[in-house]
Amino acid sequence: MASKALSLTLYNLALPLGLVCMLPGAIVKMRRRNGRWRDLVQRIGCFDEDTKKAINALPQRERFWVHAVSVGEVGVAKKLITRLLKTHADLGIVLSTTTPTGHALAAELAAQHSGRVVAIFSPVDLPGVGRLMLERIQPTQLVLVEAEVWPNLTSAAERLGIPVSLVNARLSPRSERRYRKFRRFVGPIFGMLKQILVQEEDDIARWESFGVERDRIHLTGSIKYDPEGASVPAAKIDELRNVLAQTGIAPTQPILLAASTHAGEEIEFARVFQHLREKIRDLALLIVPRHVERRAEITAALKTIGISPALRSISGSRVDSAAPVFVIDTTGELAAWQHLATLVVVGKSFLAEGGQNPAEAALAQKPVLFGPHMENFTPLVDLLLKRKGAQQVADFDELTSACLALLQDPSKAAHMAQAGHQALKAHEGATQRSAARLLS
């Protein structure tokens, strides 16, 4: 096993090249996702006066810095932070995010808990930057969400005596393979973590194999799959139901919802929808893309097969009654929209690897279907399939048949929905257990 100093040296030698290679794509993503140039200064530890005042006003006796990357991780952080604030009255939290979409959700949470939560952009993991941020935030603990173990930031926290916890720890098969190639060098980095809170029992052995001491690994379950904090306010559901009505989709119409779709999937789901409409004449399709900045690309693709979709971002936009398709090109609403669906199909599971999270649909008690590529959610997929709380299909043709069977047999759909919801009971209490570990 390499020493910690050697691991950091090699990382910092490779980092500049990696940043240069990533910069063009990062700039493109930032502009597409409505990022602002002025936000970049936060990434090197420079805060404006309002942010400084907000951080300084947080409780000082106990202050956590929670880091989440994008929308998915912020969702986990939101549930955890809500529980932490309820449990500990004197706790203040700085929530950092990497993407503009993630930051928008973090800012909403900060507005809900004014004076106790501050949202910022995460620092670039360059030597010295993390230490500067830590000295300005002055956290009593650094909490990383899911997979964000940044070597320089983690090392700086360790040198300053700030414990670092990894919550809802996740090792996707792809990440695990990559880490194993460099096991000698990543082991010392993971060794700096005070505790790792894992989702599944099998995860314990994986982290031990990277040299993490067993007494630092704790099984808490998945915050993401925990029913706590997953409920959607009835007022929000009613609001979206009214949006559907104004768009031209009646409350009585069955709805197929394609969740977190990726490039190329939207047109294929639309073709599935067209085939289903031959038998289910009043069926409507809702498409919720993973990246809303792709709205023009999606609209153009759908028009090639004769569909002119309505857009959520355009007030007064109405669907074509002959092909009612509604593209939800806004962020932070997927969980609520799934409550209005009849069936939910998970994106990134057909034409790309990894899949997206099926838990929200299961928690909303909806039948869930997904394609062959759900590698990033293997334990959850295995659980749902074992309990018959979801259905996996091989391709779009099989998806069409599976959807038709569920739409024509409401009792079968209801049974699948209930089974999926019950399956997630295995993770019930994960948020509370994770909060307790952090506060202990």
MOGIWO-V393423 format. One record per pair of residues at least 6 apart in sequence whose C-alpha atoms are under 6 Angstrom apart, sorted by the first residue. I is the first residue (numbers start at 1). J is the second residue. D is the distance in Angstrom with one decimal. If there is no record, write none. Layout:
# MOGIWO-V393423
[[I/J/D] [I/J/D]]
This chain:
# MOGIWO-V393423
[[1/184/4.5] [2/184/5.4] [2/185/5.6] [4/188/5.0] [7/185/5.0] [32/293/5.7] [35/100/5.4] [42/121/5.9] [43/122/5.6] [43/123/3.9] [43/124/5.4] [44/123/5.6] [44/129/5.8] [45/133/5.3] [58/92/5.2] [58/116/5.7] [59/91/6.0] [59/92/5.1] [62/91/5.1] [62/140/5.9] [63/91/5.6] [63/92/4.7] [63/93/5.6] [63/139/4.8] [63/140/5.3] [64/93/4.8] [64/139/5.1] [64/140/5.9] [64/141/5.0] [64/142/5.9] [65/93/5.8] [65/94/4.8] [65/139/5.8] [65/142/4.9] [66/95/4.9] [66/143/4.6] [66/144/6.0] [67/95/5.8] [67/96/4.8] [67/144/5.0] [68/74/5.5] [68/97/5.1] [68/145/5.3] [69/97/4.8] [69/98/4.8] [70/99/5.5] [70/102/4.3] [71/102/4.6] [76/224/5.5] [79/229/5.7] [80/431/5.8] [84/435/5.8] [92/116/4.7] [93/117/4.8] [94/117/5.7] [94/118/4.8] [94/119/6.0] [95/119/4.9] [96/119/5.8] [96/120/4.8] [96/121/5.1] [96/122/4.9] [97/103/5.5] [97/121/5.0] [97/122/5.2] [98/121/5.8] [98/122/5.4] [106/119/5.6] [107/119/5.4] [110/117/4.8] [110/118/5.4] [125/152/5.9] [127/152/5.9] [130/153/4.6] [131/156/5.3] [140/162/6.0] [141/162/5.5] [141/163/5.2] [142/164/4.8] [143/164/5.9] [143/165/4.9] [143/166/5.9] [144/166/4.8] [145/166/5.9] [145/167/5.2] [146/167/5.8] [146/168/5.0] [146/169/4.2] [146/170/5.0] [147/170/5.7] [163/194/5.7] [164/193/5.3] [164/194/5.3] [165/193/5.9] [165/194/5.7] [165/195/5.0] [165/196/5.9] [166/196/4.8] [167/197/4.8] [168/197/5.7] [168/198/5.5] [168/199/5.8] [168/222/5.8] [169/197/5.8] [169/198/4.9] [172/376/5.1] [187/210/5.0] [187/211/5.5] [191/212/5.5] [195/216/4.6] [195/217/5.8] [196/217/4.8] [197/218/4.9] [197/219/5.8] [197/220/6.0] [198/219/5.0] [198/220/6.0] [199/220/6.0] [199/221/4.0] [199/222/4.6] [220/430/5.3] [220/433/5.8] [221/427/5.1] [221/430/4.8] [222/427/5.8] [222/430/5.6] [223/430/5.2] [223/431/5.0] [225/359/5.7] [226/427/5.0] [226/428/4.8] [226/430/5.9] [227/428/6.0] [237/336/5.8] [247/318/4.3] [247/319/5.9] [248/318/5.8] [248/319/5.9] [253/282/5.8] [254/283/5.1] [254/342/5.7] [255/283/5.8] [255/284/4.9] [255/285/5.8] [255/341/5.0] [255/342/5.0] [256/285/4.9] [256/342/6.0] [256/343/5.0] [257/285/5.9] [257/286/4.7] [257/287/6.0] [257/341/5.9] [257/344/4.8] [258/287/4.9] [258/345/4.9] [259/288/5.1] [259/346/5.1] [259/347/5.4] [260/288/5.5] [260/289/4.8] [260/290/4.1] [260/347/5.0] [261/289/4.5] [261/290/5.3] [261/347/4.2] [261/348/5.8] [262/348/5.5] [267/302/5.8] [272/400/5.6] [284/324/5.1] [285/325/4.7] [286/325/5.9] [286/326/4.9] [286/327/5.9] [287/327/4.8] [288/328/4.9] [292/329/4.8] [309/319/5.9] [309/325/4.9] [309/326/5.4] [310/317/5.3] [310/318/5.3] [310/319/5.0] [310/326/4.8] [311/326/6.0] [311/327/5.0] [312/328/5.0] [312/329/5.7] [335/360/6.0] [338/361/6.0] [339/364/5.6] [343/367/5.4] [344/368/5.0] [345/368/5.9] [345/369/4.8] [345/370/5.6] [346/370/5.0] [348/355/4.5] [349/355/4.3] [349/371/4.7] [349/372/6.0] [349/373/4.4] [349/374/5.6] [350/371/4.9] [353/373/5.1] [354/373/5.7] [354/374/4.9] [354/375/4.6] [354/376/4.7] [355/373/5.7] [355/374/4.2] [362/420/5.2] [362/421/5.1] [363/421/5.3] [365/417/4.7] [365/418/5.9] [365/421/5.6] [366/417/4.6] [367/413/5.8] [367/416/5.5] [367/417/4.4] [368/390/4.9] [369/390/5.8] [369/391/4.8] [369/392/5.7] [370/392/5.1] [371/392/5.6] [371/393/5.0] [371/394/5.8] [372/394/5.4] [384/390/5.5] [384/420/5.8] [389/416/4.7] [389/419/4.5] [389/420/3.6] [393/399/5.9] [406/413/5.2]]
